[in-house]
């Protein structure tokens, strides 16, 4: 999930679900674990210091 323009992983990118207390940051490999009911579509907000926050709709399958 957290990748720079060279496709290298970016650590400590904030990932949250607006309107909830759910959130996390990316690990050393740019990956996250975000729990949600299976097959639910959610909006996530992605932010990092010095960059504009972006929101995306994603489908979390199998309770990922």
VMD Tcl script that draws the C-alpha trace (Angstrom):
set ca {
  {0.00 0.00 0.00}
  {2.61 2.58 1.02}
  {4.90 3.02 -2.00}
  {6.89 5.94 -3.36}
  {7.30 6.94 -7.02}
  {10.05 4.33 -7.41}
  {7.71 1.64 -5.98}
  {9.83 1.39 -2.82}
  {7.94 0.77 0.45}
  {7.21 3.79 2.67}
  {7.05 3.30 6.43}
  {4.75 5.21 8.82}
  {2.08 6.27 6.32}
  {-1.14 6.87 8.28}
  {-4.19 4.88 7.13}
  {-7.54 5.56 8.80}
  {-11.25 4.98 8.28}
  {-12.93 8.41 8.53}
  {-15.76 8.59 11.06}
  {-14.35 5.70 13.13}
  {-11.49 5.10 15.52}
  {-10.03 2.49 13.14}
  {-6.57 3.24 11.83}
  {-2.97 2.12 11.60}
  {0.36 2.99 9.98}
  {2.33 1.15 7.33}
  {5.12 -1.17 8.45}
  {8.69 -1.36 7.10}
  {7.36 -3.07 3.96}
  {4.65 -0.44 3.37}
  {1.91 -2.90 4.39}
  {-1.04 -2.51 6.74}
  {-3.54 -4.69 8.57}
  {-6.97 -3.15 8.90}
  {-9.84 -5.24 10.25}
  {-13.34 -4.88 8.84}
  {-16.35 -7.14 8.35}
  {-15.91 -9.44 5.34}
  {-16.71 -8.04 1.92}
  {-17.32 -4.52 3.21}
  {-16.49 -1.50 1.09}
  {-14.93 1.29 3.16}
  {-13.33 4.67 2.61}
  {-9.75 4.97 3.84}
  {-7.78 8.17 4.31}
  {-4.07 7.98 3.50}
  {-1.77 10.67 4.91}
  {1.94 11.33 5.30}
  {3.84 14.38 6.57}
  {4.36 16.89 3.78}
  {1.72 15.36 1.47}
  {-1.96 16.01 0.86}
  {-4.35 13.49 2.46}
  {-6.11 11.29 -0.12}
  {-9.25 9.20 0.32}
  {-10.02 5.95 -1.49}
  {-12.91 3.47 -1.53}
  {-11.64 -0.09 -1.11}
  {-13.32 -3.47 -0.75}
  {-12.03 -5.54 2.15}
  {-12.67 -9.19 1.33}
  {-12.58 -12.06 3.81}
  {-12.30 -9.80 6.85}
  {-8.92 -8.36 5.77}
}
mol new
graphics top color blue
foreach p $ca { graphics top sphere $p radius 0.5 }
foreach p [lrange $ca 0 end-1] q [lrange $ca 1 end] { graphics top cylinder $p $q radius 0.2 }
display resetview
